[in-house]
């Protein structure tokens, strides 16, 4: 295109006019507001994702703890059965007779002390149940 007569555009002025713009404060303010809204929305979305990740992590941990609890309850049940078996009197009697060679006592091998026989005349049966150390017969001033 050829320039019109009487109107002449200088190339330097044309470059300045093309690249120089006045700052539009409304547009700048609206862009800042939009960026702020996008930032807040992004933070909320990331927060929700983080909460979901934490929920999944805790769910896995809860499942692991439940499995551990079930294993421990089973172990506890087996140990209770083993304890009852080991406390069994027939098992203890069998071990005493078989491995240690023990036999039940004969009639003349067992003697009961008078203190432990009901109606017996032992000293402890006649004594009052107190913390006193001295003998009741000696307390009255008499002798045995």
C-alpha positions as CSV (number, residue, x, y, z in Angstrom):
1,X,0.0,0.0,0.0
2,X,1.2,3.4,-0.8
3,X,0.9,6.1,1.8
4,X,-1.5,8.9,1.1
5,X,-0.4,12.3,0.2
6,X,0.1,14.7,3.0
7,X,-0.1,11.9,5.6
8,X,3.2,10.5,6.4
9,X,3.8,7.8,9.1
10,X,7.3,7.5,10.4
11,X,8.4,4.0,11.1
12,X,9.8,4.9,14.7
13,X,6.4,6.3,15.8
14,X,4.6,3.3,14.4
15,X,6.7,0.9,16.5
16,X,6.1,3.0,19.7
17,X,2.3,3.1,19.0
18,X,2.2,-0.6,18.4
19,X,4.0,-1.7,21.6
20,X,3.0,0.9,24.1
21,X,-0.3,0.3,25.9
22,X,-1.8,2.0,28.8
23,X,-2.3,-0.3,31.8
24,X,-5.9,-1.2,32.3
25,X,-6.5,-1.4,36.1
26,X,-9.9,-3.1,35.7
27,X,-8.5,-5.9,33.6
28,X,-5.5,-6.3,36.0
29,X,-7.8,-6.4,39.0
30,X,-10.1,-8.9,37.4
31,X,-7.2,-11.2,36.4
32,X,-5.8,-11.0,40.0
33,X,-9.3,-11.9,41.3
34,X,-9.5,-14.8,38.9
35,X,-6.1,-16.1,39.9
36,X,-7.0,-15.8,43.5
37,X,-10.2,-17.8,42.9
38,X,-8.3,-20.5,41.0
39,X,-5.7,-20.7,43.7
40,X,-8.3,-21.1,46.4
41,X,-10.2,-23.7,44.4
42,X,-6.9,-25.6,43.7
43,X,-6.1,-25.5,47.4
44,X,-9.5,-27.0,48.3
45,X,-9.2,-29.7,45.7
46,X,-5.7,-30.6,46.9
47,X,-6.9,-30.6,50.5
48,X,-9.7,-33.0,49.6
49,X,-7.3,-35.3,47.8
50,X,-5.0,-35.3,50.8
51,X,-7.8,-36.2,53.1
52,X,-8.9,-39.1,50.8
53,X,-5.3,-40.4,50.7
54,X,-5.1,-40.2,54.5
55,X,-8.5,-42.1,54.7
56,X,-7.2,-44.8,52.5
57,X,-3.9,-45.1,54.4
58,X,-5.8,-45.4,57.7
59,X,-8.2,-47.9,56.2
60,X,-5.2,-50.1,55.3
61,X,-3.7,-49.7,58.7
62,X,-7.1,-50.6,60.3
63,X,-7.3,-53.8,58.2
64,X,-3.8,-54.8,59.2
65,X,-4.6,-54.2,62.9
66,X,-7.7,-56.2,62.7
67,X,-5.8,-59.1,61.1
68,X,-3.1,-58.8,63.9
69,X,-5.9,-58.8,66.5
70,X,-7.5,-62.0,65.0
71,X,-4.1,-63.7,65.0
72,X,-3.4,-62.7,68.6
73,X,-6.9,-63.9,69.7
74,X,-6.2,-67.2,68.1
75,X,-2.8,-67.5,69.8
76,X,-4.4,-66.6,73.1
77,X,-7.0,-69.3,72.7
78,X,-4.4,-71.9,71.8
79,X,-2.3,-70.9,74.9
80,X,-5.3,-71.2,77.2
81,X,-5.9,-74.7,75.9
82,X,-2.3,-75.6,76.4
83,X,-2.3,-74.1,79.9
84,X,-5.4,-76.2,80.8
85,X,-3.7,-79.3,79.4
86,X,-0.5,-78.6,81.4
87,X,-2.5,-78.0,84.6
88,X,-4.4,-81.3,84.2
89,X,-4.0,-83.4,87.3
90,X,-4.1,-86.7,85.4
91,X,-1.2,-85.4,83.2
92,X,0.8,-84.4,86.3
93,X,0.1,-87.8,88.0
94,X,1.2,-89.6,84.9
95,X,4.5,-87.7,84.7
96,X,5.1,-88.2,88.4
97,X,4.6,-92.0,88.1
98,X,6.2,-92.4,84.7
99,X,9.2,-90.1,84.5
100,X,10.0,-89.5,88.2
101,X,9.1,-93.0,89.5
102,X,6.8,-91.7,92.2
103,X,4.2,-94.0,93.8
104,X,1.2,-93.1,96.0
105,X,2.1,-93.3,99.7
106,X,1.2,-96.4,101.7
107,X,-1.2,-96.3,104.7
108,X,1.6,-96.4,107.3
109,X,3.6,-93.6,105.5
110,X,1.1,-90.8,106.1
111,X,0.7,-89.3,109.6
112,X,-1.5,-86.4,110.2
113,X,-0.6,-83.9,112.9
114,X,-3.1,-83.4,115.7
115,X,-3.3,-79.7,114.8
116,X,-4.8,-80.5,111.4
117,X,-7.2,-83.3,112.4
118,X,-10.8,-82.1,113.1
119,X,-11.5,-82.4,116.8
120,X,-7.8,-83.1,117.5
121,X,-6.2,-82.1,120.8
122,X,-3.2,-80.3,119.4
123,X,-1.9,-77.0,120.9
124,X,-2.8,-75.0,117.9
125,X,-6.4,-76.3,117.9
126,X,-6.9,-75.1,121.5
127,X,-5.1,-71.7,121.1
128,X,-7.1,-68.6,120.3
129,X,-6.3,-67.2,116.8
130,X,-4.5,-64.0,117.9
131,X,-1.2,-62.4,117.2
132,X,0.0,-63.3,120.7
133,X,3.3,-65.2,120.9
134,X,3.0,-66.6,124.4
135,X,1.2,-69.8,125.1
136,X,-2.3,-69.6,126.8
137,X,-1.3,-72.1,129.6
138,X,1.7,-70.0,130.5
139,X,-0.3,-66.8,130.6
140,X,-2.4,-67.9,133.6
141,X,0.8,-68.4,135.6
142,X,0.6,-72.2,135.5
143,X,2.9,-74.7,134.1
144,X,2.3,-77.3,131.5
